[in-house]
Amino acid sequence: MSLHTTVACVIRRHARYLVVEEARGGPETVFNQPAGHVEPGEGPLAAIVREVQEETAWDIQLTGYLGLYVFHTASGLTFHSHAFTAEPIHFRDTPLDNDITATHWLTREELHALNAQGRLRSPLVLTRIEDAHAGTIHPLNVIHESPCF
């Protein structure tokens, strides 16, 4: 079994959600929340702020913790994905990660349509959107990070 720790962020503005469009090697791109791996020595809070900036060029203010989503792939990978909510604060207009082809502000209806077309990167994309929409949000202080010893 291979375990990966990742982060993802639901960012809402005016009933639209910030998503990234990614090239995944196939003929069609896929859509995802800003997300990525937690780097060595990094906690999930720092990781999501970094990932959002790298993938969208937005600075954010974290507003809540959606929870830990555990996802198992058919190939035997397991992902522990920490999901957050945030507000966009400032757009930097900096280059995006190489595999990001575009960013979009989409409605829930547009995201459901992409899901019906099989264009979401994983089932967690819509699950996190729906959980955030339902208000299933915890305070950020449920995450405890200790300093190095």
Buried (B, 14 or more C-beta within 10 A) or exposed (E): EEEEBBBBBBBBEEEBBBBBBBEEEEEEBBBBBBBBEBEEEBBBBBBBBBBBBBBBBBBBEBBBBBBEBEBEEEEEEEBBBBBBBBEBEEEEEEEBEEEBEEBBBBEBEBBBEBBEEEBBBBEBBBBBBBBBEEEEBEEEEEBEEEEEE
